């Protein structure tokens, strides 16, 4: 499973390289590719083979391969198939929190989660230790971990930082060159949004994952390990409360999808004013949803 993930991630990386125009004269040697992409020559060969199967790369002639066409969104492996073990644990934990109706005071059992997620207990413990720095979960002697819930002050302070980070990322995203791989990924996300919009009656719960992917893509315009980690907390807090407040959940998610599509239009316009307007409109809606959720639960933030 691990090697398959490495291969799929390397394949997507190769597509990004082609989109950026870095292989106009054909890819370098397998040795150089392996070094640049951080994978083995065996993985490189699998990547080159699939590029040939997808008619993106021509077969080697006299030792050289040539680009046949520009990669399209459906050439990429889905994000879910390219995540590392750490990302897998994070994703499953978020989903467990969101769909399990977890309330402040809930005990978290490492062994039980390890079985549910099909990972080693050590992977669960590593994630919980890292996540506990934000004060949302706490280790209890002899009783596992405790989910503490959120205070309104914590959530709103976090939102303020979110606006600062995302406005900066959105502006820089709109300034990406036309051949940036980010535009291809954005179009793939647009297709996923339109598909979910068509199936909203039965799949509205799936919006959380789509929203997280969209905002994380915007943050990639300015890669920053601290911002990436910050978005883990953002995903948990905002979507936890979106789904905690069940009232009008389908309608709220449907409206958020429309806001995302308008946000994408703003990004693709390359106009900074349009980008800022669409970004702030969507984030302000998210803030209002969060506040309504906080007000609807008296137990919010109380310690057990």
HELIX and SHEET records of a PDB file:
HELIX    1   1 UNK A    2  UNK A   19  1                                  18    
HELIX    2   2 UNK A   30  UNK A   37  1                                   8    
HELIX    3   3 UNK A   41  UNK A   53  1                                  13    
HELIX    4   4 UNK A   73  UNK A   75  5                                   3    
HELIX    5   5 UNK A   79  UNK A   81  5                                   3    
HELIX    6   6 UNK A   85  UNK A   99  1                                  15    
HELIX    7   7 UNK A  110  UNK A  117  1                                   8    
HELIX    8   8 UNK A  121  UNK A  131  1                                  11    
HELIX    9   9 UNK A  132  UNK A  134  5                                   3    
HELIX   10  10 UNK A  152  UNK A  174  1                                  23    
HELIX   11  11 UNK A  181  UNK A  198  1                                  18    
HELIX   12  12 UNK A  200  UNK A  203  1                                   4    
HELIX   13  13 UNK A  204  UNK A  206  5                                   3    
HELIX   14  14 UNK A  207  UNK A  219  1                                  13    
HELIX   15  15 UNK A  220  UNK A  222  5                                   3    
HELIX   16  16 UNK A  225  UNK A  244  1                                  20    
HELIX   17  17 UNK A  249  UNK A  269  1                                  21    
HELIX   18  18 UNK A  272  UNK A  295  1                                  24    
SHEET    1   A 3 UNK A 107  UNK A 108  0                                        
SHEET    2   A 3 UNK A 144  UNK A 147 -1                                        
SHEET    3   A 3 UNK A 137  UNK A 140 -1                                        
END                                                                             
